[in-house]
Structure formats: structure tokens, C-alpha cells
Amino acid sequence: MATTDRLDLKLSSADKQLLQQAAAIEGISVAAFVRSAAKQRAAEAIQLDRAVSLSRRDYETFQAALAEPFRPNEALLQALNQLHARVKRA
């Protein structure tokens, strides 16, 4: 992996010592430790942002809606008719 960008940050002496200790335990550099931890936390934050959480009641309502047979509404039927008309002309 080619690394060309830099990220500088300021932290307390205690935080720096903590990172150094953890990196030493892992047998890697502080930079590698921080990069790995930051990437893992970033991936978790993104995944959490993409996840949908429902209450028990909302989940049951959603499941019930999925169990119902699909019935297109009038707007969808009109859109499909317009699409079919365009396809026939093409």
C-alpha cells in the first residue's frame, strides 16, 4: 500500500503513552497501530450509519407488510403504462 497522505494530530502525553504501549504489545509501530485502529473504527462508524434499527413494533409491522401480496398503486400502474408505451414506440 503506497502511503502518500499525512494526518497529523495532537494528543496528551498519557494518550501517546497508551498508544505506544498498545503498539508495543502488538509488535507494530505506533503509526501502524493508529492507522489500523482508526480504519477499524471508521468502518464500524460507516456500518452503523448504514444499518437500520427498528423497534420491536416497527419490525413486526414491517414483517407483516412484507408478508402481504404486492399490489401496485395507481401511480405505479400509470408509470408502467407510460414505460410500455415508450418501449413500443422505440
Biopython code that builds the backbone (N, CA, C, O; Angstrom):
import numpy as np
from Bio.PDB.StructureBuilder import StructureBuilder

atoms = [
    (1, "MET", "N", (0.850, -1.176, 0.000)),
    (1, "MET", "CA", (0.000, 0.000, 0.000)),
    (1, "MET", "C", (0.893, 1.235, 0.000)),
    (1, "MET", "O", (1.692, 1.428, 0.916)),
    (2, "ALA", "N", (0.760, 2.059, -1.012)),
    (2, "ALA", "CA", (1.536, 3.293, -1.077)),
    (2, "ALA", "C", (0.877, 4.340, -0.197)),
    (2, "ALA", "O", (-0.305, 4.648, -0.352)),
    (3, "THR", "N", (1.647, 4.877, 0.718)),
    (3, "THR", "CA", (1.104, 5.911, 1.598)),
    (3, "THR", "C", (1.706, 7.241, 1.200)),
    (3, "THR", "O", (2.920, 7.434, 1.253)),
    (4, "THR", "N", (0.842, 8.152, 0.800)),
    (4, "THR", "CA", (1.310, 9.465, 0.372)),
    (4, "THR", "C", (0.711, 10.596, 1.181)),
    (4, "THR", "O", (1.303, 11.672, 1.262)),
    (5, "ASP", "N", (-0.433, 10.383, 1.774)),
    (5, "ASP", "CA", (-1.090, 11.439, 2.544)),
    (5, "ASP", "C", (-0.684, 11.355, 4.006)),
    (5, "ASP", "O", (-0.378, 10.282, 4.526)),
    (6, "ARG", "N", (-0.687, 12.515, 4.656)),
    (6, "ARG", "CA", (-0.336, 12.586, 6.078)),
    (6, "ARG", "C", (-1.553, 13.017, 6.884)),
    (6, "ARG", "O", (-2.449, 13.702, 6.389)),
    (7, "LEU", "N", (-1.553, 12.598, 8.120)),
    (7, "LEU", "CA", (-2.562, 13.031, 9.079)),
    (7, "LEU", "C", (-1.829, 13.322, 10.378)),
    (7, "LEU", "O", (-1.327, 12.407, 11.033)),
    (8, "ASP", "N", (-1.766, 14.583, 10.747)),
    (8, "ASP", "CA", (-1.092, 14.982, 11.980)),
    (8, "ASP", "C", (-2.138, 15.248, 13.050)),
    (8, "ASP", "O", (-3.200, 15.805, 12.774)),
    (9, "LEU", "N", (-1.823, 14.840, 14.280)),
    (9, "LEU", "CA", (-2.746, 15.116, 15.371)),
    (9, "LEU", "C", (-1.975, 15.369, 16.651)),
    (9, "LEU", "O", (-0.847, 14.909, 16.829)),
    (10, "LYS", "N", (-2.612, 16.106, 17.524)),
    (10, "LYS", "CA", (-2.033, 16.392, 18.837)),
    (10, "LYS", "C", (-2.788, 15.573, 19.863)),
    (10, "LYS", "O", (-4.007, 15.420, 19.789)),
    (11, "LEU", "N", (-2.028, 15.041, 20.839)),
    (11, "LEU", "CA", (-2.654, 14.280, 21.898)),
    (11, "LEU", "C", (-1.859, 14.442, 23.176)),
    (11, "LEU", "O", (-0.706, 14.873, 23.166)),
    (12, "SER", "N", (-2.487, 14.092, 24.255)),
    (12, "SER", "CA", (-1.833, 14.235, 25.558)),
    (12, "SER", "C", (-0.712, 13.209, 25.694)),
    (12, "SER", "O", (-0.667, 12.214, 24.970)),
    (13, "SER", "N", (0.186, 13.470, 26.632)),
    (13, "SER", "CA", (1.277, 12.526, 26.898)),
    (13, "SER", "C", (0.727, 11.171, 27.316)),
    (13, "SER", "O", (1.248, 10.128, 26.921)),
    (14, "ALA", "N", (-0.324, 11.197, 28.114)),
    (14, "ALA", "CA", (-0.931, 9.941, 28.571)),
    (14, "ALA", "C", (-1.488, 9.141, 27.394)),
    (14, "ALA", "O", (-1.320, 7.923, 27.329)),
    (15, "ASP", "N", (-2.152, 9.831, 26.465)),
    (15, "ASP", "CA", (-2.689, 9.146, 25.287)),
    (15, "ASP", "C", (-1.562, 8.580, 24.429)),
    (15, "ASP", "O", (-1.661, 7.462, 23.922)),
    (16, "LYS", "N", (-0.488, 9.356, 24.268)),
    (16, "LYS", "CA", (0.651, 8.889, 23.473)),
    (16, "LYS", "C", (1.268, 7.646, 24.110)),
    (16, "LYS", "O", (1.589, 6.682, 23.415)),
    (17, "GLN", "N", (1.431, 7.672, 25.416)),
    (17, "GLN", "CA", (1.991, 6.512, 26.113)),
    (17, "GLN", "C", (1.088, 5.286, 25.966)),
    (17, "GLN", "O", (1.566, 4.166, 25.787)),
    (18, "LEU", "N", (-0.201, 5.512, 26.043)),
    (18, "LEU", "CA", (-1.158, 4.425, 25.868)),
    (18, "LEU", "C", (-1.010, 3.796, 24.485)),
    (18, "LEU", "O", (-0.973, 2.573, 24.351)),
    (19, "LEU", "N", (-0.926, 4.642, 23.459)),
    (19, "LEU", "CA", (-0.767, 4.144, 22.091)),
    (19, "LEU", "C", (0.563, 3.419, 21.914)),
    (19, "LEU", "O", (0.627, 2.380, 21.256)),
    (20, "GLN", "N", (1.615, 3.964, 22.500)),
    (20, "GLN", "CA", (2.923, 3.321, 22.402)),
    (20, "GLN", "C", (2.902, 1.948, 23.067)),
    (20, "GLN", "O", (3.445, 0.981, 22.532)),
    (21, "GLN", "N", (2.276, 1.871, 24.227)),
    (21, "GLN", "CA", (2.202, 0.598, 24.943)),
    (21, "GLN", "C", (1.414, -0.432, 24.133)),
    (21, "GLN", "O", (1.837, -1.580, 23.996)),
    (22, "ALA", "N", (0.277, -0.016, 23.604)),
    (22, "ALA", "CA", (-0.553, -0.932, 22.818)),
    (22, "ALA", "C", (0.174, -1.382, 21.556)),
    (22, "ALA", "O", (0.117, -2.558, 21.194)),
    (23, "ALA", "N", (0.861, -0.453, 20.881)),
    (23, "ALA", "CA", (1.611, -0.802, 19.675)),
    (23, "ALA", "C", (2.722, -1.792, 20.003)),
    (23, "ALA", "O", (2.959, -2.735, 19.248)),
    (24, "ALA", "N", (3.401, -1.579, 21.126)),
    (24, "ALA", "CA", (4.473, -2.493, 21.537)),
    (24, "ALA", "C", (3.920, -3.890, 21.809)),
    (24, "ALA", "O", (4.540, -4.887, 21.439)),
    (25, "ILE", "N", (2.775, -3.962, 22.444)),
    (25, "ILE", "CA", (2.143, -5.258, 22.715)),
    (25, "ILE", "C", (1.823, -5.976, 21.406)),
    (25, "ILE", "O", (1.990, -7.191, 21.292)),
    (26, "GLU", "N", (1.364, -5.211, 20.426)),
    (26, "GLU", "CA", (1.025, -5.781, 19.117)),
    (26, "GLU", "C", (2.267, -6.067, 18.276)),
    (26, "GLU", "O", (2.201, -6.801, 17.290)),
    (27, "GLY", "N", (3.389, -5.487, 18.667)),
    (27, "GLY", "CA", (4.621, -5.679, 17.912)),
    (27, "GLY", "C", (4.669, -4.890, 16.620)),
    (27, "GLY", "O", (5.293, -5.314, 15.647)),
    (28, "ILE", "N", (4.008, -3.736, 16.612)),
    (28, "ILE", "CA", (3.984, -2.886, 15.418)),
    (28, "ILE", "C", (4.304, -1.453, 15.820)),
    (28, "ILE", "O", (4.346, -1.119, 17.004)),
    (29, "SER", "N", (4.526, -0.619, 14.819)),
    (29, "SER", "CA", (4.813, 0.786, 15.102)),
    (29, "SER", "C", (3.552, 1.491, 15.593)),
    (29, "SER", "O", (2.432, 1.023, 15.392)),
    (30, "VAL", "N", (3.771, 2.627, 16.241)),
    (30, "VAL", "CA", (2.629, 3.427, 16.699)),
    (30, "VAL", "C", (1.799, 3.865, 15.496)),
    (30, "VAL", "O", (0.569, 3.835, 15.540)),
    (31, "ALA", "N", (2.471, 4.271, 14.429)),
    (31, "ALA", "CA", (1.746, 4.701, 13.225)),
    (31, "ALA", "C", (0.879, 3.570, 12.679)),
    (31, "ALA", "O", (-0.278, 3.789, 12.323)),
    (32, "ALA", "N", (1.436, 2.364, 12.612)),
    (32, "ALA", "CA", (0.667, 1.222, 12.108)),
    (32, "ALA", "C", (-0.500, 0.903, 13.034)),
    (32, "ALA", "O", (-1.595, 0.577, 12.576)),
    (33, "PHE", "N", (-0.261, 1.000, 14.340)),
    (33, "PHE", "CA", (-1.327, 0.733, 15.303)),
    (33, "PHE", "C", (-2.455, 1.749, 15.155)),
    (33, "PHE", "O", (-3.629, 1.385, 15.090)),
    (34, "VAL", "N", (-2.085, 3.021, 15.104)),
    (34, "VAL", "CA", (-3.096, 4.082, 14.990)),
    (34, "VAL", "C", (-3.847, 3.953, 13.670)),
    (34, "VAL", "O", (-5.070, 4.094, 13.639)),
    (35, "ARG", "N", (-3.129, 3.686, 12.575)),
    (35, "ARG", "CA", (-3.769, 3.532, 11.267)),
    (35, "ARG", "C", (-4.775, 2.381, 11.303)),
    (35, "ARG", "O", (-5.904, 2.523, 10.834)),
    (36, "SER", "N", (-4.363, 1.246, 11.857)),
    (36, "SER", "CA", (-5.241, 0.081, 11.924)),
    (36, "SER", "C", (-6.471, 0.349, 12.790)),
    (36, "SER", "O", (-7.595, 0.030, 12.400)),
    (37, "ALA", "N", (-6.251, 0.931, 13.956)),
    (37, "ALA", "CA", (-7.366, 1.219, 14.863)),
    (37, "ALA", "C", (-8.322, 2.244, 14.259)),
    (37, "ALA", "O", (-9.540, 2.113, 14.380)),
    (38, "ALA", "N", (-7.769, 3.257, 13.613)),
    (38, "ALA", "CA", (-8.614, 4.294, 13.013)),
    (38, "ALA", "C", (-9.434, 3.724, 11.863)),
    (38, "ALA", "O", (-10.616, 4.042, 11.727)),
    (39, "LYS", "N", (-8.818, 2.884, 11.035)),
    (39, "LYS", "CA", (-9.551, 2.276, 9.920)),
    (39, "LYS", "C", (-10.667, 1.369, 10.423)),
    (39, "LYS", "O", (-11.770, 1.365, 9.875)),
    (40, "GLN", "N", (-10.374, 0.599, 11.469)),
    (40, "GLN", "CA", (-11.391, -0.287, 12.028)),
    (40, "GLN", "C", (-12.557, 0.525, 12.589)),
    (40, "GLN", "O", (-13.718, 0.191, 12.354)),
    (41, "ARG", "N", (-12.251, 1.580, 13.325)),
    (41, "ARG", "CA", (-13.312, 2.412, 13.913)),
    (41, "ARG", "C", (-14.104, 3.136, 12.833)),
    (41, "ARG", "O", (-15.318, 3.296, 12.956)),
    (42, "ALA", "N", (-13.424, 3.575, 11.774)),
    (42, "ALA", "CA", (-14.114, 4.235, 10.664)),
    (42, "ALA", "C", (-15.084, 3.271, 9.985)),
    (42, "ALA", "O", (-16.217, 3.639, 9.677)),
    (43, "ALA", "N", (-14.639, 2.043, 9.755)),
    (43, "ALA", "CA", (-15.509, 1.040, 9.135)),
    (43, "ALA", "C", (-16.724, 0.756, 10.013)),
    (43, "ALA", "O", (-17.837, 0.612, 9.507)),
    (44, "GLU", "N", (-16.515, 0.674, 11.323)),
    (44, "GLU", "CA", (-17.627, 0.450, 12.252)),
    (44, "GLU", "C", (-18.616, 1.608, 12.218)),
    (44, "GLU", "O", (-19.828, 1.390, 12.216)),
    (45, "ALA", "N", (-18.107, 2.840, 12.190)),
    (45, "ALA", "CA", (-18.981, 4.021, 12.165)),
    (45, "ALA", "C", (-19.808, 4.051, 10.887)),
    (45, "ALA", "O", (-20.998, 4.362, 10.918)),
    (46, "ILE", "N", (-19.176, 3.727, 9.768)),
    (46, "ILE", "CA", (-19.885, 3.719, 8.485)),
    (46, "ILE", "C", (-20.941, 2.622, 8.480)),
    (46, "ILE", "O", (-22.070, 2.846, 8.043)),
    (47, "GLN", "N", (-20.580, 1.442, 8.960)),
    (47, "GLN", "CA", (-21.534, 0.334, 9.018)),
    (47, "GLN", "C", (-22.721, 0.680, 9.906)),
    (47, "GLN", "O", (-23.866, 0.395, 9.554)),
    (48, "LEU", "N", (-22.458, 1.284, 11.041)),
    (48, "LEU", "CA", (-23.530, 1.673, 11.951)),
    (48, "LEU", "C", (-24.444, 2.709, 11.307)),
    (48, "LEU", "O", (-25.660, 2.677, 11.498)),
    (49, "ASP", "N", (-23.853, 3.629, 10.541)),
    (49, "ASP", "CA", (-24.646, 4.647, 9.862)),
    (49, "ASP", "C", (-25.555, 4.025, 8.808)),
    (49, "ASP", "O", (-26.658, 4.518, 8.569)),
    (50, "ARG", "N", (-25.103, 2.959, 8.186)),
    (50, "ARG", "CA", (-25.879, 2.304, 7.128)),
    (50, "ARG", "C", (-26.928, 1.344, 7.668)),
    (50, "ARG", "O", (-27.852, 0.963, 6.949)),
    (51, "ALA", "N", (-26.794, 0.958, 8.907)),
    (51, "ALA", "CA", (-27.720, -0.009, 9.500)),
    (51, "ALA", "C", (-29.052, 0.664, 9.818)),
    (51, "ALA", "O", (-29.104, 1.851, 10.143)),
    (52, "VAL", "N", (-30.100, -0.098, 9.721)),
    (52, "VAL", "CA", (-31.432, 0.388, 10.048)),
    (52, "VAL", "C", (-31.873, -0.299, 11.335)),
    (52, "VAL", "O", (-31.868, -1.527, 11.425)),
    (53, "SER", "N", (-32.248, 0.489, 12.315)),
    (53, "SER", "CA", (-32.716, -0.062, 13.587)),
    (53, "SER", "C", (-34.207, 0.172, 13.717)),
    (53, "SER", "O", (-34.698, 1.280, 13.502)),
    (54, "LEU", "N", (-34.917, -0.877, 14.069)),
    (54, "LEU", "CA", (-36.358, -0.782, 14.239)),
    (54, "LEU", "C", (-36.735, -1.220, 15.645)),
    (54, "LEU", "O", (-36.112, -2.103, 16.232)),
    (55, "SER", "N", (-37.768, -0.581, 16.163)),
    (55, "SER", "CA", (-38.319, -1.060, 17.428)),
    (55, "SER", "C", (-38.999, -2.403, 17.166)),
    (55, "SER", "O", (-39.232, -2.768, 16.014)),
    (56, "ARG", "N", (-39.309, -3.119, 18.207)),
    (56, "ARG", "CA", (-39.980, -4.419, 18.064)),
    (56, "ARG", "C", (-41.289, -4.253, 17.296)),
    (56, "ARG", "O", (-41.604, -5.044, 16.407)),
    (57, "ARG", "N", (-42.044, -3.220, 17.649)),
    (57, "ARG", "CA", (-43.334, -2.969, 16.999)),
    (57, "ARG", "C", (-43.148, -2.643, 15.524)),
    (57, "ARG", "O", (-43.866, -3.168, 14.674)),
    (58, "ASP", "N", (-42.179, -1.770, 15.217)),
    (58, "ASP", "CA", (-41.925, -1.411, 13.824)),
    (58, "ASP", "C", (-41.440, -2.617, 13.022)),
    (58, "ASP", "O", (-41.811, -2.781, 11.860)),
    (59, "TYR", "N", (-40.613, -3.460, 13.642)),
    (59, "TYR", "CA", (-40.131, -4.665, 12.972)),
    (59, "TYR", "C", (-41.303, -5.581, 12.619)),
    (59, "TYR", "O", (-41.377, -6.104, 11.507)),
    (60, "GLU", "N", (-42.207, -5.769, 13.562)),
    (60, "GLU", "CA", (-43.365, -6.632, 13.316)),
    (60, "GLU", "C", (-44.266, -6.045, 12.238)),
    (60, "GLU", "O", (-44.802, -6.783, 11.412)),
    (61, "THR", "N", (-44.440, -4.726, 12.236)),
    (61, "THR", "CA", (-45.224, -4.065, 11.195)),
    (61, "THR", "C", (-44.569, -4.254, 9.834)),
    (61, "THR", "O", (-45.245, -4.534, 8.844)),
    (62, "PHE", "N", (-43.257, -4.099, 9.791)),
    (62, "PHE", "CA", (-42.506, -4.275, 8.548)),
    (62, "PHE", "C", (-42.633, -5.714, 8.042)),
    (62, "PHE", "O", (-42.864, -5.939, 6.854)),
    (63, "GLN", "N", (-42.483, -6.675, 8.936)),
    (63, "GLN", "CA", (-42.601, -8.084, 8.551)),
    (63, "GLN", "C", (-44.006, -8.393, 8.027)),
    (63, "GLN", "O", (-44.157, -9.133, 7.056)),
    (64, "ALA", "N", (-45.009, -7.840, 8.654)),
    (64, "ALA", "CA", (-46.383, -8.060, 8.205)),
    (64, "ALA", "C", (-46.592, -7.474, 6.815)),
    (64, "ALA", "O", (-47.270, -8.073, 5.981)),
    (65, "ALA", "N", (-46.016, -6.314, 6.568)),
    (65, "ALA", "CA", (-46.137, -5.697, 5.243)),
    (65, "ALA", "C", (-45.448, -6.551, 4.184)),
    (65, "ALA", "O", (-45.950, -6.680, 3.067)),
    (66, "LEU", "N", (-44.313, -7.130, 4.524)),
    (66, "LEU", "CA", (-43.607, -7.992, 3.572)),
    (66, "LEU", "C", (-44.388, -9.270, 3.276)),
    (66, "LEU", "O", (-44.292, -9.823, 2.181)),
    (67, "ALA", "N", (-45.150, -9.728, 4.243)),
    (67, "ALA", "CA", (-45.914, -10.962, 4.068)),
    (67, "ALA", "C", (-47.139, -10.757, 3.180)),
    (67, "ALA", "O", (-47.664, -11.719, 2.620)),
    (68, "GLU", "N", (-47.591, -9.531, 3.050)),
    (68, "GLU", "CA", (-48.759, -9.229, 2.220)),
    (68, "GLU", "C", (-48.391, -9.314, 0.743)),
    (68, "GLU", "O", (-47.274, -8.959, 0.366)),
    (69, "PRO", "N", (-49.316, -9.780, -0.098)),
    (69, "PRO", "CA", (-49.027, -9.786, -1.536)),
    (69, "PRO", "C", (-48.900, -8.354, -2.059)),
    (69, "PRO", "O", (-49.584, -7.444, -1.594)),
    (70, "PHE", "N", (-48.018, -8.181, -3.027)),
    (70, "PHE", "CA", (-47.776, -6.856, -3.591)),
    (70, "PHE", "C", (-48.947, -6.440, -4.463)),
    (70, "PHE", "O", (-49.420, -7.210, -5.300)),
    (71, "ARG", "N", (-49.407, -5.219, -4.259)),
    (71, "ARG", "CA", (-50.447, -4.630, -5.097)),
    (71, "ARG", "C", (-49.986, -3.246, -5.516)),
    (71, "ARG", "O", (-49.889, -2.351, -4.677)),
    (72, "PRO", "N", (-49.697, -3.051, -6.803)),
    (72, "PRO", "CA", (-49.217, -1.739, -7.243)),
    (72, "PRO", "C", (-50.307, -0.683, -7.092)),
    (72, "PRO", "O", (-51.489, -0.947, -7.309)),
    (73, "ASN", "N", (-49.877, 0.519, -6.713)),
    (73, "ASN", "CA", (-50.847, 1.611, -6.598)),
    (73, "ASN", "C", (-51.058, 2.247, -7.975)),
    (73, "ASN", "O", (-50.397, 1.886, -8.948)),
    (74, "GLU", "N", (-51.968, 3.178, -8.033)),
    (74, "GLU", "CA", (-52.342, 3.799, -9.310)),
    (74, "GLU", "C", (-51.163, 4.510, -9.966)),
    (74, "GLU", "O", (-50.994, 4.428, -11.183)),
    (75, "ALA", "N", (-50.354, 5.199, -9.186)),
    (75, "ALA", "CA", (-49.206, 5.922, -9.744)),
    (75, "ALA", "C", (-48.222, 4.955, -10.398)),
    (75, "ALA", "O", (-47.688, 5.250, -11.467)),
    (76, "LEU", "N", (-47.981, 3.826, -9.783)),
    (76, "LEU", "CA", (-47.069, 2.844, -10.370)),
    (76, "LEU", "C", (-47.659, 2.256, -11.645)),
    (76, "LEU", "O", (-46.941, 2.067, -12.627)),
    (77, "LEU", "N", (-48.943, 1.968, -11.641)),
    (77, "LEU", "CA", (-49.584, 1.437, -12.846)),
    (77, "LEU", "C", (-49.493, 2.429, -14.002)),
    (77, "LEU", "O", (-49.233, 2.033, -15.138)),
    (78, "GLN", "N", (-49.704, 3.707, -13.722)),
    (78, "GLN", "CA", (-49.585, 4.729, -14.765)),
    (78, "GLN", "C", (-48.157, 4.811, -15.283)),
    (78, "GLN", "O", (-47.942, 4.926, -16.489)),
    (79, "ALA", "N", (-47.188, 4.754, -14.392)),
    (79, "ALA", "CA", (-45.787, 4.810, -14.807)),
    (79, "ALA", "C", (-45.435, 3.613, -15.680)),
    (79, "ALA", "O", (-44.727, 3.765, -16.676)),
    (80, "LEU", "N", (-45.913, 2.441, -15.326)),
    (80, "LEU", "CA", (-45.655, 1.251, -16.142)),
    (80, "LEU", "C", (-46.308, 1.363, -17.513)),
    (80, "LEU", "O", (-45.709, 0.984, -18.519)),
    (81, "ASN", "N", (-47.525, 1.880, -17.559)),
    (81, "ASN", "CA", (-48.201, 2.073, -18.844)),
    (81, "ASN", "C", (-47.438, 3.054, -19.723)),
    (81, "ASN", "O", (-47.303, 2.835, -20.927)),
    (82, "GLN", "N", (-46.938, 4.136, -19.128)),
    (82, "GLN", "CA", (-46.143, 5.105, -19.890)),
    (82, "GLN", "C", (-44.855, 4.465, -20.402)),
    (82, "GLN", "O", (-44.452, 4.705, -21.540)),
    (83, "LEU", "N", (-44.221, 3.666, -19.580)),
    (83, "LEU", "CA", (-42.998, 2.985, -19.995)),
    (83, "LEU", "C", (-43.276, 2.033, -21.148)),
    (83, "LEU", "O", (-42.537, 2.017, -22.132)),
    (84, "HIS", "N", (-44.323, 1.249, -21.037)),
    (84, "HIS", "CA", (-44.672, 0.318, -22.113)),
    (84, "HIS", "C", (-44.977, 1.064, -23.405)),
    (84, "HIS", "O", (-44.600, 0.611, -24.485)),
    (85, "ALA", "N", (-45.651, 2.195, -23.305)),
    (85, "ALA", "CA", (-45.954, 2.986, -24.497)),
    (85, "ALA", "C", (-44.671, 3.488, -25.149)),
    (85, "ALA", "O", (-44.561, 3.473, -26.375)),
    (86, "ARG", "N", (-43.710, 3.926, -24.364)),
    (86, "ARG", "CA", (-42.434, 4.406, -24.907)),
    (86, "ARG", "C", (-41.636, 3.272, -25.538)),
    (86, "ARG", "O", (-41.008, 3.451, -26.581)),
    (87, "VAL", "N", (-41.663, 2.119, -24.909)),
    (87, "VAL", "CA", (-40.911, 0.973, -25.438)),
    (87, "VAL", "C", (-41.502, 0.530, -26.767)),
    (87, "VAL", "O", (-40.759, 0.179, -27.684)),
    (88, "LYS", "N", (-42.822, 0.542, -26.887)),
    (88, "LYS", "CA", (-43.471, 0.147, -28.141)),
    (88, "LYS", "C", (-43.102, 1.092, -29.273)),
    (88, "LYS", "O", (-42.958, 0.667, -30.420)),
    (89, "ARG", "N", (-42.946, 2.397, -28.948)),
    (89, "ARG", "CA", (-42.597, 3.381, -29.981)),
    (89, "ARG", "C", (-41.144, 3.269, -30.401)),
    (89, "ARG", "O", (-40.799, 3.649, -31.520)),
    (90, "ALA", "N", (-40.301, 2.768, -29.551)),
    (90, "ALA", "CA", (-38.854, 2.736, -29.831)),
    (90, "ALA", "C", (-38.466, 1.642, -30.787)),
    (90, "ALA", "O", (-37.288, 1.496, -31.112)),
]
sb = StructureBuilder()
sb.init_structure("model")
sb.init_model(0)
sb.init_chain("A")
sb.init_seg("    ")
for serial, (resi, resn, name, xyz) in enumerate(atoms, 1):
    if name == "N":
        sb.init_residue(resn, " ", resi, " ")
    sb.init_atom(name, np.array(xyz, "f"), 0.0, 1.0, " ", f" {name:<3s}", serial, name[0])
structure = sb.get_structure()
